[in-house]
Amino acid sequence: MTASLHERDFYGWVQQQCAALREHNSGQLDWDGLQEELEALGRQEYRELVSRLAVLLGHLLKWQFQPERRSHSWFLSIREQRRAIARLLAQNSSLRARAADAVSDGFEAGVDLVLRETDLSLRVLPACSAWSLDQALDPGMLCDTRGDWSDLNP
């Protein structure tokens, strides 16, 4: 069986599909391939949300459980992830419908981040996130990112 253009030359296939869309030529559209790629794009946005939540939740856990080791780097990471997640949600508001799943998935990866980067034991960490998406994104929650690091470390 001969491989389709979609399988042989993805870029060429995309160019062909874009041309067919521009020309409103539905007969040239690869409906199955387009559906597959659009679904993959949606999954990619969800994966980005989960990935950013993993970093945010992991750093919030470190911030909570190791106050003596708080650093400028952790502060900036929390600040950066909060802003990036807020932008992602502003551009993809329907991702909010999966907020609970994303927090749960991100929390598991965040715990792994904590275990890799600290000497904390799995036994001291919570089994699930104590924070909702909105709480984790709140710039005043736990690590106040509304100001500057110097505001937290006089």
N, C-alpha and C positions, 0 to 999 in steps of 0.2 A: 504494500500500500504506500502510495506517495504521500509524503508529509505535506501538510497544508502550508501556505505562505505564513500563517500565524506561527507555526512551529519552526519553519525554516529561516525566516527573516522577520523577526518581530517588528523592527523599525520600518521595514518596507510595508508590512501589513498595516501598521498604524497610519502611515502616510496614505495608503490606499483607502482606508476606512475614513480618514478625515476628508479626503477628496470626495468620496461618495456622500458624506454628510453635507459638505458644502454645496454639492450639486443636487441635494435632496434625491439622490438616486438610491432608493431603498433596495432595489434589485441587486446592487453591488455590495450591500452590507452583510457582513458575517455576523448574523444575529447571535449565534451561540458564543462566538469568540468575544463579541462586545459585552455580552452579559457576564461572561467569565471575568473579563478584565475590569469591568465596573465593580463587580463584587469584590475583586481583589483590592481595588482602590479603597473601598469602604473598610475592608479588614485592615489595610495599612494605616488608615487614620486611627482606628481603634488601637492597634498595636503601638502607635506613637503615644497615644494617651496613656496606655498602660506603662510604657517604658518611662515616660516622664513622671508618672505617679510613683513608680518604683524608686526612682532617685529621690523624689520629694519625701515620700513616706519613710524611706530609709534614713534620710538625713534628719527628719523630724524625730524618729526613734532615737538616733544617736544624740540629738539635742536634748531629748527628754531623759534618757537613761545615763548619759555621761556629761552632766553639766560642767564638770571640772575640765573636760577636754574640748569644750566649745571653741570653735575657731572661726576666723574670718572666712576661710574657705567654705565651711559648712553654711554659714550665714549667706554667702553669695550663691551657693548652690540652691538653697531653699528659695531665695529671692528669684533667681533665674527660672527655676522650675515653675514657681507660682505664676510668673508672667507668661511663660511659654504655654502652660496649660490654659491659662485664661485666653490667650490668643487663639489657640487651637479650638477651644470651645466657642469662641466668638465666630470663627470661620466655619464651624461644624456644629451648630447648636443641637442637632438631633443626637449627637453623641451623649448628651445629658441623659437620654433615656436608658443608657447603659452604664450610668455612673456607679451604681452599686457593684456591678460585675467588674468594672474597671478598677475600682478601689480594692476590691478583693484580690484580683489578679495582680495588681501593682503592689499590694501589701506583701504578698508572698515573696515577690522578687525583692522588695525593699528589705525584708527580714534577711534574705540571703546576702544582700549588700552589707547589712550590719554585721552579720556573722563573719564575712570576709574581711571587713575593715576594722573590727574591734575585737576585744577579748571577751565580749559579752557572750553569755550562754543562751541557747535557745530557751531554756527554762525560765529565764527572767523576762523574756519578751512576750507580749500578748499574742494569743492565738489568732486574733483577727484585729482589724483596724478599729481603733477607738474613735477614729475621725471619719466623718462623711466627706464627700468631695468638697462641699462648700466650706466645711471647717478646715480642711487641709489647705484650701486656697486662701483662707482668711489671713490677710497680712498681719493682723494683730494677734493671731493665735499662736501660742507657744513661743515661736521665734518671731519677734516683731520686726517685720521687714518693711515697715512703713518709713523707717528712718535709715540711719546709717549704722554700720557696725560699731562706730565709736559711741553711739547712743546706748548700746548694750554693754560696752566695755569702757567705762569711764577711766 
